[in-house]
Amino acid sequence: RRKWRKVVGILRDLEESCETPLGRLRQMVDAIAVEMQAGLVSEGGSKLKMLLTFVDDLPNGSERGTYYALHLGGSYFRMIRVYLTGQRSSLEVQDVERHSIPTSLLNSTSEVLFDFLASSLQGFIEKEGDTSNLSQFVKRELAFTFSFPVKQTSISSGVLIKWTKGFAISEMAGEDIAECLQGALNRRGLDIHVAALVNDTVGALSFGHYHDPDTIAAVVFGTGSNACYLERTDAIIKCQNPRTTSGSMVVNMEWGNFWSSRLPRTRYDVELDAESLNSNDMGFEKMIGGMYLGDIVRRVILRMSQESDVFGPISSILLTPFVLRTNSVSAMHEDDTPELQEVARILKDLGVSEVPMKVRKLVMKICDVVTRRAARLAAAGVAGILKKVGRDGSGGGRRRSDKQMMRRTVVAVEGGLYSNYKMFREYMDEALREILGEDVAQHVVIKAMEDGSSIGSALLLASSHSVRT
Ligand code: ADP
C-alpha cells in the first residue's frame, strides 16, 4: 500500500508541475507576442529567430505547370509531383511517396544524406514513365521543403543554422542546403533544378492560402513543432530593405526554441533536455513535439518503477531513451477496450507485464497529463501569433464584443501529432477557445491539412515562376 501511495504522490507532483491554468496560458500568449516582436526588431534579439523567408506573394490558384517537391521532415521524407492547370479546383497531385528516414542517416555525413535524397528522387522520377506531362528533355523544377532552421538568402538558397530533432550531421551548419542537394543531383546526372528552398511551415501556409485566402499562419505539430505567419514588412524592423511588392512577408518563427520561465517545467523535462543532443535549446519543442512526448511519459513511468514495485522489477527496456514513441502514447491514451488491453500490450513491449487495472489507468493518466500540457501550450502559441497580428480580439482598441470588426482568420495546421492524436487536437481546440473566448474563437478556423507542406512548396515554386514569366 505504501508503494502505491508513493506512485500516487509522483502522479500528483507531475500534475501540479504540468498545470496550465488559463492565467498561465495568457502569460504564455503575451510572452510569445513579446518575443515575436523582439525577434523582428533585431537579429538575435529573441530566442525566436523570426527568420525572413523572402516569400511575399502566396500562391493564388493561377499557377500552371508540373512541379516537384522533396520534403525532408524529422521522421519522414516525402516526394510529390503536382500538375497545375491555372485553375485552383483542378490541382492534381499526380504522385506522392512517403518513407521513413533511415536512422543511420541522422548522424551520417552531408554527402551520405544528400546522396540518399538524390537517389530516392531518381527512383521516384524513373517510376513516372510518361505519365508526367513532361517530355524527357524538359528540366524538372523542384522545391526542397526542409524542416530545420535555415537562414534564407533568397527564395532558392539558404544556410543551415543548426540541426534539431535528433539530426547530428557535423560540418553542415553554415552550408547552403539547396546547393548541397543540387550537387548530389548533379553528381547523379539528374536534370533537376532545385529552384526553391522552403521551410515546411511556409509550404503549409502556401497550401492553406491557395485554398483559402483568409489563411494567415501555419503551424506544424509533427516530430518537432514550428510556425510561420504573414507579417507586414514595416513591422520587420531588422530588415532594412525588404524587397516586397505585397507589403508583407512570411516570417518563419522557429518557435520550437521559444522559452519563458513561466513554462510549466518538470524534472522530467530537465532530465530530457540535459541528456539530449541539443541541451538548452528548443525548450518549447521538447514540451510539445511528437519526438519528445513519449520520452517524457517513459521517464515518469521509469521513476515510478524505480521508487515503487507497482511495475514489478525494473525493466531494462524502460531505461532506453526514446523507446516509448508518441504513437504508443496516443494508443494508450485513447485505448477504449474495457480491460485497457492496448495499454497492457504496450507496457509488455516495454518489459512490464502483468500490470493490474489500476496501474493501467495510472499509465493512461500520465499520457493524459503530458499530452494535455503539450496541447494547451500549443494553443497558447497559436494565440500568441493571433495576438501579434491583432486577430485575438484584443488589439486596435476594438471591443471584444464587436463582432463586426472581427475578421475570419484561418490557421493551417499539419503534422503527424496533430492529425493522428485526437486527444491532442481536442485539448488544443478547447484551450484555444478558453484563451480567445467564444466571441473571438468563432472567427478563428483551425484547418487541418495533409501533405500541405510539400504540395504548398511546389505551389510556391510555381507562383514564383509565374511572377518571373
Ligand atoms: P515529420 O515530422 O517527419 O515531418 P509528420 O508530420 O508526419 O512527419 O510527424 C510524424 C510524427 O508525428 C511522429 O514522429 C510522431 O511523433 C507523431 N505521430 C505520428 N503518428 C502518431 C500517432 N498515432 N499518435 C501520436 N503521434 C503520432
Boltz pocket constraint, residues with backbone or C-beta under 6 A from the ligand:
constraints:
  - pocket:
      binder: B
      contacts: [[A, 72], [A, 73], [A, 74], [A, 75], [A, 76], [A, 77], [A, 147], [A, 221], [A, 222], [A, 223], [A, 224], [A, 289], [A, 290], [A, 291], [A, 326], [A, 327], [A, 328], [A, 330], [A, 331], [A, 414], [A, 415], [A, 416], [A, 417], [A, 418], [A, 420], [A, 421]]
      max_distance: 6.0
